[in-house]
Amino acid sequence: MKDKIETIGVYCVCNTMGICVHEIDCCEDRVLASGNGEDPQWCPMKEQTRSDGGEAEPGFLFGSFFVPFSEVMRV
């Protein structure tokens, strides 16, 4: 039986999809994330400027999709 990997946070994409955050590795600047808890993968951390021209916001890239840490809900 596979070991269940723990989820520490979720970013809701829509009513049927959430990006689960399983681990944050600050030393390597990467995040272990998955779609709905399936097939976790390491994603690079990145900063992106807000659309309103504000300061750069920290987050990570899940594929080409930017996920801001401020919008990840802790579980």
N, C-alpha and C positions, 0 to 999 in steps of 0.2 A: 504494500500500500504506500502511496506517495505521501510524504510529509506535507502538511498544509502550511503554507508560508503565511506569516502574520501580516496583516494590513495595519499601517499606522495612520493613514490618511486617505481621503478620497476626493477627487475632483469630478463633479458631475458634468457630463457632456450633454446628456439628454435623459429621458425617462427610462431608457433601456441600456445605457452605457455610462460607465464610470471609470476613470483612470485611478487605479489603486496604487498608492505609494507604500512600498514594503520596507525600504531601507534607504538611508541617506548616507553616502560616503563622502564626507567633506575633504578628506585627504586626496582623493582622486577626482573630486568635482563631478560626481555622478550620482544618479538616483536609480534604485531598482524599482521599476514600475510595470504595471500590466493593465490590460483592458479587461475589466470585470474579473480580475484575479487569475486570468488565464495566461500562461506562458510569459512570466516576468522577464524583462530585459533591462540591461543597464542603459540609462539615458544620460546624455551630458547636461550638466548645469549650465545655465546661460543667464545673462541679464538682457532685458529688452525694454526699450523706451515705451512708455504708455502712449496710447493713441491721442491723448490730450496734450502731449508734449511735455509731460511731467518727467520726474526723475526716472532713471532706469530701475526696473523692477526685477528682483531675482526670481528664478524659476528653473524649469528644465524643458528640454525638447522631447516630446513623445512622438517619434517619427518627425514630421515637419510641423507638428502642432505644439505651440508654446503653452506651458502650464505654469501660471504664476503661483508661487508658494502661498501668497496671501489669500488665494481662493481655494486652497486645499483644506478640507475639513478634517480635523483630527478625530480619530475614532478610538 
